[in-house]
């Protein structure tokens, strides 16, 4: 069993490597990395966070928010992402989002064991916001469902519920992606470069946030056919309707603005996803869904400018209180 060691975030954070064995996609041995913050005294619940594409956990303000409310905070860097990527591995690549069940199952078991069986709240951003509902839907089909597994709710931050762009990309385009994934899954799509979103965040270009640009590049990682095909299959399952078995809170910006270069509107809009699609598909989570647009928020609501992110945290407080999760 791997030991907890100091994390790259420094004092107050530790990490633990989760051995996942041989990669089903043929890129060697794969691992995931579970990160934990120093827990509050007499923690009453736990929280597990999952990042999105071209991302990893570095949002310590999010950890502070939940630890201040009595939660033992954990975050997971998925296989081939951030702390978990090993030499020779394609960043973030999986051929099936269901492969992530392995590290999610392990993480849940570890958290429940070392917290003495505390209930666990889940949270995720962007692609993580698709991965978690799909996992919960599968988990909820087991005897006792997600609640018996100790899960009490789900908070999603700008979740990726559909493919943005022109309508043909969600029909003909998806068929092209599927065909290409069969013959050249690791080949990257030829997409126009852009750093608008990354530049809005990172301190090197005037943003508020300092993070590792090797793990979260300003322009993002290349999008491969195989990975995008896995995402599109996940979208199809979501659109047919899920039953995750617990209440969910879906936070998003109130507007989208797509641009290749950073400008003022990038700072107050979702520069990555179509927020109308997030609103449209939120009800597919099942159970009790609360969907809230946050005025002036970025794609990662918790990395928005101060007023928007404070509004997002206030929305979480209200939601936690309503569901008796404070």
Secondary structure, 3 states (H helix, E strand, C coil): CCCCEECCCCCCEEEEEEEEEECCCCCCEEEEEEEEECCCCCCCEEEEEECCCCCCCCCHHHHHHHHCCCEEEEEEECCCCHHHCCCCCCCCCCCCHHHHHHHHHHHHHHHHHHCCCCCEEEEEECCHHHHHHHHHHHHCCCCCHHHHCCEEEEEEECCCCCCCCCHHHHCHHHHHHHHHHHHCCCCECCCCCCCHHHHHHEHHHCCCECCCCCCCCCCCCCCEHHHHHHHHHHHHHHHCCCCCCCEEEEEEECCECCCCCCCHHHHHCECCCCHHHHHHHHHHHCCCEEEEEECCCCCCHHHCCHHHHHHHHHHHHHHHHHCCCC
